[in-house]
């Protein structure tokens, strides 16, 4: 997508009525939440595959905070 296209989209968004902008904000927030959930699930799966569980994370944090 070109820079001109991005500015055109932003211009169109600014011209939307308040109600439509609110809907757009809600839809974008829903998409962001769904993407975050997918990424978090992937990260949890990768951690499980590497044998990293919450206890291992807690031990590492404790070690860093308290020097061992």
N, C-alpha and C positions, 0 to 999 in steps of 0.2 A: 504494500500500500504506500502510495507516495505521501509526502508531507502535505501536499495540497489537498489530498483526500482527507487526511486527518483534520486539517483545519476546516474543511467543508463540513465534516461530521460535527465538529465542535460548534460551528456556527449554527447548524440545524438544531442541535441540542439547546443552545441558548435561546432559540426562537420558539421552543416548545412552550405550551401553556404550563402553568405550575403543576396542574394535576398530572399531566403527561410526564413531566420531569420527575415527579415523585414516583410514578410507576416505573420509569426507567431506573431510578436509583434503587428501588426495591428489587427489580429484576437483576440488576448488576450485582447487588449484594447477595442474592440467592446463588448466582453463578459463582461468585467468589467463595462463598461458604461451601458449595459443592466441590469446588476445586481443592480447597483446603482439606476437606474431608478425605478426598481421594489421595492427596499427597501424604496426609497423616497415616492413612491405612498402609500405603506403600512403605513409609518409613518404619512403621511397627513391624511389618512383614520382614523387611531387611534386618531389623534388629533381632527378631526371633531367629532368622536364619543364621545369624552370627552369634547366637547364644547370649544376646544382651537382653536382660530383663530389668524390671524396675529395681530389684535389689542390687544388681550390678551398677546401675546408674546411681543409686543412692550411695553405694560404697565409694564410687569415684568422686562424687560431689563432696562427700565427707572427707575423703583423702585430700582433695584440693583445698578445702576450707580449713582443715585442721592439721595439715602437714603429715598425713600418713595414717 
